[in-house]
Amino acid sequence: MLREGEKSGDEYLFEIGAFLISSAKGCLWEPKLYGPLRLLTAFSKIALLPDYVPCLKRDEFLLNLREEIEEKIIPLVVSDPEKFEQLIKDLGMKLAKEIKKRKIK
């Protein structure tokens, strides 16, 4: 049973879908760095899906990436765009190493 103010899995999925559609529209006119910002925000939402969908297991690697994105990377989009871009590249490297570690093709 949901506590007051909690979203159901269906509501959370709808929220992600609505965010992605509105982000696609925004990317047509927003500054260049807003596209990556919106994708990182979408990832942050997706990393929390196990909190809403019981058949999914929490993934500590993804949650750690989410924390890094929320706390270290997103705040830089305006204050230090070059560092923002570099940290996104660094995330890609971390992910590539994790893919290799998990032997995902």
C-alpha distances in whole Angstrom, upper triangle without the diagonal:
4,7,10,12,10,11,9,12,14,14,15,18,19,20,22,23,24,26,28,29,30,31,34,35,36,37,40,41,40,42,42,40,37,36,36,34,31,31,30,27,26,26,24,21,22,22,18,17,16,13,12,13,13,16,18,19,20,23,25,28,26,24,28,29,27,27,31,31,29,31,34,35,33,35,38,38,40,42,43,43,45,43,40,41,43,39,38,41,40,36,38,40,37,35,38,39,35,36,39,37,35,37,36,38
4,6,8,6,7,7,10,12,12,13,16,17,17,19,21,22,23,25,27,27,28,31,32,32,34,37,38,37,39,39,37,34,33,33,31,28,28,27,24,23,24,22,19,20,20,16,15,15,12,10,13,13,17,18,19,19,23,24,27,25,23,26,27,24,25,29,28,26,28,31,32,30,32,35,35,37,39,40,40,42,40,37,39,40,37,35,38,38,34,36,38,35,33,37,37,34,35,38,37,34,37,35,37
4,6,6,9,10,13,15,14,15,18,19,18,20,23,23,24,26,28,28,29,32,33,33,35,38,39,37,39,39,37,34,34,33,31,29,29,28,25,24,25,22,20,21,21,17,17,17,13,13,16,16,20,20,21,20,24,25,28,26,23,26,28,24,25,28,28,25,27,31,32,30,31,34,35,36,38,39,39,42,40,37,39,40,37,36,39,38,35,37,39,36,34,38,38,35,36,40,38,36,39,37,40
4,6,9,11,14,16,14,15,18,18,17,20,23,22,23,26,27,27,28,31,32,32,34,37,37,35,37,38,36,33,33,33,30,28,29,28,25,24,26,23,20,22,23,19,19,19,16,15,18,19,23,23,24,23,26,27,30,27,25,28,29,25,25,29,28,25,27,31,31,29,30,34,34,35,37,39,39,42,40,36,39,40,37,36,39,39,35,37,40,37,36,39,40,37,38,41,40,38,41,39,42
4,7,10,13,14,12,12,16,16,14,17,20,19,19,23,24,23,25,28,28,28,30,33,33,32,34,35,32,29,30,30,27,25,26,25,21,21,22,20,17,19,20,16,17,18,14,13,17,19,22,22,23,22,24,25,28,25,22,25,26,23,23,26,25,22,24,28,28,26,27,30,30,32,33,35,35,38,36,33,35,37,34,33,36,36,32,35,37,35,33,37,38,35,36,39,38,36,39,37,39
4,7,10,11,9,10,13,14,13,15,18,18,18,21,23,23,24,27,28,27,30,32,33,31,33,34,31,28,28,28,25,23,24,23,20,19,20,18,15,16,17,13,13,14,11,10,13,15,18,18,19,18,21,22,25,22,20,23,24,20,21,24,23,21,23,27,27,25,26,30,30,31,33,35,34,37,35,32,34,35,32,31,34,34,30,32,35,32,30,34,35,32,33,36,35,33,36,34,36
4,7,8,6,6,10,10,10,12,14,15,15,18,20,20,21,24,25,25,27,30,31,29,31,32,30,27,26,26,24,21,22,21,18,17,18,16,13,14,15,12,11,13,10,8,11,14,17,16,18,18,20,22,24,21,19,23,23,20,21,24,23,21,23,27,26,24,26,29,29,31,33,34,33,36,34,31,33,34,31,30,33,32,29,30,33,31,29,32,34,30,31,35,34,31,34,32,34
4,5,5,6,9,10,10,12,14,15,16,18,20,21,22,24,26,27,28,31,32,31,33,33,31,28,28,27,26,23,23,22,20,18,19,17,14,14,16,13,11,12,10,6,9,11,14,15,17,17,20,22,24,21,20,23,24,21,22,26,24,23,26,29,28,26,29,32,31,33,35,36,36,38,36,33,34,36,33,31,34,33,30,31,34,31,29,32,33,30,30,34,33,30,33,31,33
4,5,5,6,9,10,11,12,14,15,17,18,20,21,23,25,25,27,29,31,30,32,32,30,27,26,25,24,21,20,20,18,16,16,16,12,12,13,11,8,9,8,4,6,9,11,11,14,15,17,20,22,19,18,22,22,19,21,24,23,22,25,28,27,25,28,31,30,32,35,35,34,36,35,31,32,34,31,29,31,31,27,28,31,29,26,29,30,27,27,31,30,27,30,27,29
4,5,5,6,9,10,11,12,14,15,17,18,20,21,23,24,26,28,30,29,31,31,30,27,25,26,24,21,21,21,19,16,18,17,14,13,16,13,11,12,12,8,9,12,14,14,17,18,20,23,24,21,21,25,24,21,24,27,25,24,27,30,29,27,29,32,31,33,36,36,35,37,36,32,33,35,32,30,32,33,29,30,33,31,28,31,33,29,29,33,32,29,31,29,30
4,5,5,6,9,10,10,12,14,15,16,18,20,21,22,24,26,28,27,29,30,28,25,24,24,23,19,20,20,17,15,17,16,12,13,16,13,11,14,12,9,11,14,16,16,19,19,21,23,25,21,21,24,24,21,23,25,23,22,25,28,27,25,27,30,29,31,33,34,33,36,34,31,32,34,31,29,32,32,29,30,33,31,28,31,33,30,30,34,34,31,33,30,32
4,5,5,6,9,10,10,12,14,15,16,18,20,21,22,25,26,25,27,27,25,22,21,21,20,17,17,17,14,12,13,12,9,9,12,10,8,11,10,7,10,13,15,14,16,16,18,20,21,18,17,20,20,17,19,22,20,18,22,24,23,21,24,27,26,28,30,31,30,32,31,27,28,30,28,25,28,29,25,26,29,27,25,28,30,27,27,30,30,28,30,27,29
4,5,5,6,9,10,11,12,14,15,17,19,20,21,23,25,25,27,27,25,22,20,21,20,16,16,17,14,11,13,13,9,9,12,11,8,11,11,9,10,13,14,14,16,16,18,21,21,18,18,21,20,18,20,23,20,20,23,26,24,22,25,27,26,29,31,32,30,32,31,28,28,30,28,25,28,28,24,25,28,27,24,27,29,26,25,29,29,26,28,25,27
4,5,5,6,8,10,11,12,14,15,17,18,20,22,24,23,26,26,25,22,20,21,20,16,16,18,15,12,15,15,11,12,15,14,12,15,15,12,13,17,18,17,20,20,22,24,25,21,21,24,23,20,23,25,22,21,25,27,25,23,26,28,26,28,31,32,31,33,32,28,29,31,29,26,29,30,27,27,30,29,27,29,31,29,28,32,32,30,32,28,29
4,5,5,6,9,10,11,12,14,15,16,18,20,22,21,23,24,22,19,18,19,17,14,14,15,12,10,13,13,9,11,14,12,11,15,14,12,14,18,19,18,20,19,21,23,23,19,19,22,21,17,20,22,19,18,22,24,22,20,22,25,23,25,28,29,27,30,29,26,26,29,26,24,27,28,25,25,29,28,25,28,30,28,28,32,32,30,32,29,30
4,5,5,6,9,10,10,12,14,15,16,19,21,20,22,21,20,17,15,16,15,11,11,12,10,7,10,10,7,8,11,11,10,14,14,12,13,17,18,16,19,18,18,20,20,17,17,20,18,15,18,20,17,16,20,22,20,18,21,23,21,24,26,27,25,28,27,23,24,26,24,21,24,25,21,22,25,24,22,25,27,25,24,28,29,26,28,25,26
4,5,5,6,9,10,11,13,14,15,17,20,19,22,22,21,18,16,17,16,13,12,14,12,9,12,13,10,10,14,14,13,16,17,15,15,19,20,18,21,21,21,23,23,20,20,23,21,18,21,23,20,20,23,25,23,20,24,25,23,25,29,29,27,29,29,25,25,28,26,23,25,27,24,24,27,26,24,26,29,27,26,29,30,28,29,26,27
4,5,5,6,8,10,11,12,14,16,18,17,20,21,20,17,15,17,16,12,13,15,13,11,14,15,12,13,17,16,15,19,19,17,18,22,23,21,24,23,24,26,26,22,22,25,23,20,22,24,21,20,24,25,23,20,23,25,22,24,27,28,26,29,29,25,26,28,27,24,27,28,25,25,29,28,26,29,31,29,29,32,33,31,33,29,30
4,6,5,6,9,10,10,12,15,16,15,17,18,17,13,12,14,12,9,10,12,9,7,11,12,10,11,15,15,14,18,18,17,18,22,23,21,23,22,22,24,23,20,20,22,20,17,19,21,17,16,20,22,19,16,19,21,19,21,24,25,23,25,25,21,22,25,23,20,23,25,22,23,26,26,23,26,29,27,27,30,31,30,31,28,29
4,6,5,6,9,10,10,13,15,14,17,16,16,13,11,12,12,8,8,11,10,7,10,12,11,11,15,15,15,19,19,18,19,23,23,21,23,22,22,24,23,19,20,22,19,17,20,21,18,18,21,22,20,17,20,21,19,21,24,25,22,25,25,21,21,24,22,19,22,24,21,21,24,24,22,24,27,25,25,28,30,28,29,26,26
4,5,5,6,9,10,12,14,14,17,17,17,14,12,15,14,11,12,15,13,11,14,16,14,15,18,19,18,22,22,21,21,25,26,24,26,26,26,27,27,23,24,26,23,21,24,25,21,21,25,25,23,20,23,24,21,23,27,27,24,27,27,24,23,26,25,22,25,27,24,24,28,28,25,27,30,29,28,32,33,31,32,29,29
4,5,5,6,9,10,12,12,15,16,16,12,11,14,13,10,12,14,12,11,15,16,15,16,19,20,20,23,23,22,23,27,28,26,28,27,27,28,28,24,24,26,24,21,23,24,20,20,23,24,22,18,21,22,19,21,24,25,23,26,26,22,23,26,25,22,25,27,24,25,28,28,26,29,32,30,30,33,35,33,34,31,31
4,5,5,6,9,10,10,12,13,12,9,8,10,10,6,8,11,10,9,13,14,13,15,18,19,19,23,23,22,23,27,28,25,27,26,25,26,25,22,22,24,21,19,21,21,18,17,21,21,18,16,18,19,16,18,21,22,19,22,23,19,19,22,21,18,21,23,21,21,25,25,23,26,29,28,27,31,32,31,32,29,29
4,5,5,7,10,10,13,13,13,11,8,11,12,9,10,13,13,11,15,17,16,17,20,21,21,25,25,24,25,29,29,27,29,28,27,28,27,23,24,26,23,21,24,24,20,21,24,24,21,18,21,21,18,20,24,24,21,23,24,20,20,23,23,19,22,24,22,22,25,26,24,26,29,28,27,31,32,31,32,28,28
4,5,6,8,9,12,13,14,11,10,14,14,11,13,16,15,14,18,19,19,20,23,24,24,27,28,26,28,31,32,30,32,31,30,32,30,27,27,29,26,24,26,26,23,23,26,26,23,20,22,23,19,20,24,25,22,25,26,22,22,26,25,22,25,27,25,25,29,29,27,29,33,32,31,34,36,35,36,32,32
4,5,6,6,9,11,11,8,8,12,11,9,12,15,14,14,17,18,18,19,22,23,24,28,28,27,28,32,33,30,32,30,30,31,29,26,26,27,24,22,24,24,20,20,23,23,20,17,19,19,16,17,21,21,19,22,23,19,19,23,23,20,23,25,24,24,28,28,27,29,32,31,31,34,36,35,36,33,32
4,5,5,8,8,9,7,6,9,10,9,10,13,14,14,16,18,18,19,22,24,24,28,28,28,29,33,33,30,32,30,29,30,28,25,26,27,23,22,24,23,20,20,23,22,19,17,19,19,15,16,20,20,17,19,21,18,17,21,21,18,20,23,21,21,25,26,24,26,29,29,29,32,34,33,34,30,30
4,6,9,9,12,10,9,13,14,12,14,17,17,17,20,22,22,23,26,27,27,31,32,31,32,36,36,33,35,34,33,34,32,28,29,30,27,25,28,27,23,24,27,26,23,20,22,22,18,19,23,23,20,22,24,21,20,23,24,21,23,26,25,24,28,29,28,29,33,32,31,35,37,36,36,33,32
4,7,9,11,10,10,14,14,13,16,18,18,19,21,23,23,25,27,29,29,33,33,32,34,38,38,35,37,35,34,35,33,30,31,31,28,26,28,27,24,24,26,26,22,20,21,20,17,17,21,21,18,21,23,20,20,23,24,22,24,27,26,26,29,31,29,31,34,34,34,37,39,38,39,36,35
4,6,8,6,8,11,11,11,13,16,15,17,19,20,21,23,25,26,27,31,31,31,32,36,37,34,35,33,32,32,31,27,28,28,25,23,25,24,20,20,23,22,19,16,17,17,13,13,17,18,15,18,20,17,17,20,21,19,21,24,23,23,27,28,27,29,32,32,32,35,37,36,37,34,34
4,6,6,8,10,10,11,14,15,16,18,20,21,22,24,25,27,29,32,32,32,34,37,38,35,36,34,32,32,30,27,28,28,24,23,24,23,19,20,22,20,17,15,16,14,11,11,14,14,12,14,17,14,14,18,18,17,19,22,22,22,25,26,26,28,31,31,31,34,36,36,37,34,34
4,6,6,8,9,11,12,14,15,17,18,20,21,23,24,26,28,31,32,32,33,36,37,33,34,32,30,30,28,25,26,26,22,22,23,21,18,19,21,19,16,14,16,14,10,11,15,14,10,12,15,12,11,15,16,14,16,19,19,19,22,24,23,24,27,28,28,31,33,33,33,31,31
4,5,6,6,9,10,11,12,14,16,17,19,20,21,24,25,28,29,30,31,34,34,31,32,29,27,27,25,22,23,23,19,18,20,18,14,16,17,16,12,11,12,11,7,9,12,11,8,10,12,9,8,12,13,11,13,16,16,16,20,21,21,22,25,26,26,29,30,30,32,29,29
4,6,5,6,9,10,10,12,14,15,16,18,20,22,23,26,27,27,29,32,32,29,30,28,26,27,25,22,22,22,19,17,19,18,14,15,17,16,13,10,12,12,8,10,13,13,11,13,15,11,11,15,15,13,16,18,17,18,21,22,21,24,26,26,26,29,31,31,32,29,30
4,5,5,6,9,10,11,12,14,16,17,18,21,22,25,26,26,27,30,30,27,28,27,25,25,23,20,21,22,18,17,19,18,14,16,18,17,14,12,15,14,11,13,16,16,13,15,16,12,12,15,15,12,15,17,16,16,20,21,19,21,24,24,24,27,29,28,29,27,27
4,5,5,6,9,10,10,12,14,15,16,19,20,23,24,25,26,29,29,26,26,24,22,22,20,17,18,18,15,14,16,15,11,13,16,14,11,10,13,12,9,12,15,14,11,13,13,10,9,12,11,8,11,14,12,12,16,17,16,18,21,21,21,24,26,25,27,24,24
4,5,5,6,9,10,11,13,14,15,17,19,22,23,23,25,28,29,25,26,23,22,22,20,17,17,17,14,13,14,13,10,10,13,12,9,7,10,10,7,10,13,13,11,13,13,9,10,13,12,10,13,15,13,14,18,18,17,20,22,22,23,26,27,27,28,26,27
4,5,5,6,9,10,11,12,14,16,17,21,21,21,23,26,26,24,24,22,21,22,20,17,17,18,15,13,15,15,11,12,15,15,12,10,13,13,11,13,17,17,14,17,17,13,13,16,15,12,16,17,15,16,20,20,18,21,24,23,23,26,27,27,28,26,26
4,5,5,6,9,10,10,12,15,16,19,20,20,21,24,24,21,22,20,19,20,18,14,16,17,13,12,15,14,11,12,15,15,12,11,14,15,13,16,19,18,16,17,17,13,13,15,14,11,14,15,13,13,17,17,15,18,20,19,19,23,24,23,25,22,22
4,5,5,6,9,10,10,13,15,18,18,19,21,24,24,20,21,18,17,17,15,12,13,13,10,8,11,11,7,9,12,12,9,8,12,12,11,15,17,16,14,16,15,11,12,14,11,9,12,13,10,12,15,15,13,16,19,18,18,22,22,22,24,21,23
4,5,5,6,9,10,11,13,16,17,17,19,22,23,20,20,18,17,17,16,13,13,14,11,9,11,12,8,8,12,13,11,8,12,13,12,15,17,18,16,18,17,14,15,17,15,12,16,17,14,15,19,18,16,20,22,20,21,25,25,24,26,24,25
4,5,5,6,9,10,11,15,15,15,17,20,20,17,18,17,16,17,16,13,13,15,13,10,13,14,11,11,15,16,14,12,15,17,15,18,21,21,19,21,20,16,17,19,17,14,17,18,15,16,19,18,16,19,22,20,20,23,24,23,25,22,23
4,5,5,6,9,10,13,14,15,16,19,19,16,16,14,13,14,13,9,10,12,9,7,11,12,9,10,14,15,13,12,16,17,16,19,21,21,19,21,19,16,16,18,15,12,15,15,12,13,16,15,13,16,18,16,16,20,20,19,21,19,20
4,6,5,7,9,12,12,14,15,18,19,16,16,13,12,13,12,9,8,10,8,5,8,10,8,8,11,13,12,11,14,16,16,19,20,20,19,21,19,16,17,18,15,14,17,16,13,15,18,16,14,18,19,17,18,22,22,21,23,21,23
4,5,5,7,10,10,11,13,16,17,14,15,13,13,14,14,11,10,13,12,9,11,13,11,11,14,16,15,14,17,19,18,21,23,24,22,24,23,19,20,22,19,17,20,20,16,18,21,19,17,21,22,20,20,24,24,22,25,22,24
4,5,5,8,10,10,11,14,14,11,12,11,11,13,13,9,10,13,12,9,13,15,13,13,17,18,17,16,19,21,20,24,26,26,24,26,24,21,21,22,20,17,20,20,16,17,20,18,15,18,20,18,18,21,21,19,22,19,21
4,6,7,9,11,11,14,14,10,10,8,8,9,9,6,6,9,9,7,10,12,11,12,15,17,16,16,19,21,21,24,25,25,24,25,23,20,21,22,18,16,19,18,14,16,18,16,14,17,18,15,16,20,19,17,20,18,20
4,6,6,7,9,11,13,10,10,8,9,11,12,9,8,11,11,9,11,14,13,13,16,18,18,17,20,22,22,25,27,27,26,28,26,22,24,25,21,20,22,21,18,19,22,19,17,21,22,19,19,23,22,20,23,21,24
4,5,5,6,9,10,7,9,8,10,13,14,11,11,14,14,12,15,17,16,16,19,21,21,20,23,25,25,28,30,30,29,30,28,25,26,27,24,22,24,24,20,21,23,21,19,22,23,20,20,23,23,20,23,20,23
4,5,5,6,7,5,6,5,8,11,13,11,10,14,15,13,15,18,18,18,21,23,23,22,25,28,28,31,32,32,31,33,30,27,28,29,26,24,26,25,21,22,24,21,19,22,23,19,20,23,22,19,22,20,23
4,6,7,10,8,9,8,11,13,15,13,11,15,16,14,15,19,18,17,20,23,23,22,25,27,28,30,32,32,32,33,31,28,29,30,27,25,28,27,23,24,26,24,22,25,25,22,23,26,25,22,25,24,26
4,6,9,9,10,10,13,16,18,15,14,18,19,16,18,21,21,20,22,25,25,24,26,29,29,32,33,34,33,35,33,30,31,32,29,27,29,29,25,26,28,26,24,27,28,24,24,28,27,24,27,25,27
4,6,6,9,10,13,16,18,16,15,19,20,18,20,23,22,22,25,27,27,26,29,31,31,34,36,36,35,36,34,31,32,33,30,28,30,29,25,26,28,26,23,26,27,23,23,27,25,22,25,23,25
4,5,8,10,13,16,18,17,16,20,21,20,21,25,24,24,27,29,29,28,31,34,34,37,38,38,37,39,37,34,34,35,32,30,32,31,27,28,30,27,24,27,28,24,24,27,25,22,25,23,26
4,7,10,13,16,18,17,17,20,21,20,23,25,25,25,28,30,30,29,32,35,34,38,39,39,38,39,37,34,34,35,32,30,31,30,27,27,29,26,23,25,26,22,22,25,23,20,22,20,23
4,7,9,12,14,13,13,17,18,17,19,22,21,22,25,26,26,26,29,31,31,34,36,35,34,35,33,30,31,31,28,26,27,27,23,23,25,22,20,22,22,19,18,22,20,17,20,18,20
4,6,9,12,11,11,14,16,15,17,20,20,21,23,25,25,26,28,30,31,34,35,35,34,35,32,30,30,30,27,25,27,25,22,22,23,20,18,21,21,17,17,20,18,15,18,17,20
4,6,9,8,8,11,13,12,14,17,17,18,20,22,22,22,25,27,28,31,32,32,31,32,29,27,27,27,24,23,24,23,19,20,22,18,17,19,19,16,17,20,18,15,19,18,21
4,5,5,6,9,10,11,12,14,15,16,18,20,20,21,24,25,26,29,30,29,29,29,26,24,25,24,21,20,21,19,16,17,18,15,13,16,15,12,13,16,14,12,16,15,18
4,5,5,6,9,10,10,12,14,15,16,17,18,20,22,24,25,28,29,28,28,28,25,23,24,23,19,19,20,18,15,17,17,13,13,16,15,12,14,16,14,13,17,17,20
4,5,5,6,9,10,11,12,14,15,16,16,18,21,22,23,26,27,26,25,25,22,20,21,20,16,16,17,15,11,13,13,10,9,12,11,8,11,13,12,11,15,14,18
4,5,5,6,9,10,10,12,14,15,15,16,19,20,21,24,25,24,23,24,21,19,19,19,16,14,16,14,11,12,14,11,9,13,13,10,12,15,14,13,16,15,18
4,5,5,6,9,10,10,12,14,14,15,18,20,21,24,24,24,24,24,21,19,20,20,17,16,18,16,13,15,16,13,12,16,16,13,15,18,17,16,19,18,21
4,5,5,6,9,10,11,12,13,14,17,18,19,23,23,22,22,22,19,17,19,18,14,14,16,14,11,14,14,11,11,15,14,12,15,18,16,16,19,19,22
4,5,5,6,9,10,10,10,12,15,16,17,20,21,19,19,19,16,14,15,15,11,11,13,11,8,10,12,9,9,13,13,11,14,16,16,16,19,18,20
4,5,5,6,8,10,10,10,13,15,16,19,20,19,19,20,17,15,16,16,13,12,15,14,10,13,15,12,12,16,16,15,16,20,19,19,22,20,23
4,5,5,6,8,9,10,12,14,16,19,19,19,19,20,17,15,17,17,13,13,16,14,12,15,17,14,14,18,18,16,19,22,21,21,24,23,26
4,6,5,5,7,9,11,12,14,17,17,16,16,17,14,12,14,13,10,10,13,11,9,13,14,12,13,16,16,15,18,21,20,21,23,23,25
4,6,6,5,6,9,10,11,14,15,14,14,15,13,10,12,12,9,9,12,11,9,12,14,13,13,16,17,17,19,21,21,22,24,23,25
4,6,6,6,8,10,11,14,15,15,15,17,15,12,15,15,12,12,16,15,13,16,18,16,16,20,21,20,22,25,24,24,27,26,28
4,6,7,7,10,12,14,14,14,15,17,14,12,15,15,12,13,16,15,14,17,19,17,18,21,22,21,23,26,25,26,29,28,30
4,6,6,7,10,12,12,11,12,13,10,9,12,12,9,11,14,12,12,15,16,15,17,20,20,20,22,25,24,25,28,27,29
4,6,5,7,10,10,10,10,11,8,6,9,9,7,8,11,11,10,13,15,14,15,18,19,19,21,24,24,25,27,26,27
4,5,6,9,10,10,10,12,10,7,10,12,10,10,14,14,13,15,18,17,18,21,22,22,23,26,27,27,29,27,29
4,6,7,7,9,10,12,10,8,12,13,12,13,16,16,15,18,20,20,21,24,25,25,27,29,29,30,32,31,32
4,5,5,5,6,9,7,5,9,11,9,11,14,14,14,17,19,19,20,23,24,24,26,29,29,30,32,31,32
4,6,6,5,8,8,6,8,11,10,11,14,15,15,17,19,20,21,23,25,25,26,29,30,31,32,31,31
4,6,6,10,10,9,11,14,14,14,17,18,19,21,23,23,24,27,28,29,30,33,34,34,36,34,35
4,6,9,9,9,12,14,13,15,18,18,19,21,23,24,25,27,29,29,31,33,34,35,37,35,37
4,6,5,6,9,10,11,13,15,15,17,19,20,21,23,25,26,27,29,31,32,33,35,33,34
4,5,5,6,9,10,11,13,14,15,17,19,20,21,23,25,26,27,29,30,32,33,31,32
4,5,5,6,9,10,11,12,14,16,17,19,20,21,23,25,26,28,29,31,32,30,31
4,5,5,6,9,10,10,12,14,15,16,18,20,21,22,24,26,27,28,30,29,30
4,6,5,6,9,10,11,13,15,15,17,19,20,21,23,25,26,27,28,27,28
4,6,5,6,9,10,11,13,15,16,17,19,20,21,23,25,26,27,26,26
4,5,5,6,9,10,11,13,14,15,17,19,20,21,23,24,26,25,25
4,5,5,6,9,10,10,12,14,15,16,18,20,21,22,24,23,24
4,5,5,6,9,10,11,13,15,15,16,19,20,21,22,21,22
4,5,5,7,9,10,11,13,14,15,17,19,20,21,20,20
4,5,5,6,9,10,11,13,14,16,17,18,20,19,20
4,5,5,6,9,10,11,12,14,15,16,18,17,18
4,5,5,6,9,10,10,12,14,15,16,15,16
4,5,5,6,9,10,11,12,14,15,15,16
4,5,5,6,9,10,11,12,14,14,16
4,5,5,6,9,10,10,12,11,13
4,5,5,6,9,10,10,10,11
4,5,5,6,9,10,10,12
4,5,5,6,8,9,11
4,5,5,6,5,8
4,5,5,6,8
4,5,8,11
4,5,9
4,6
4
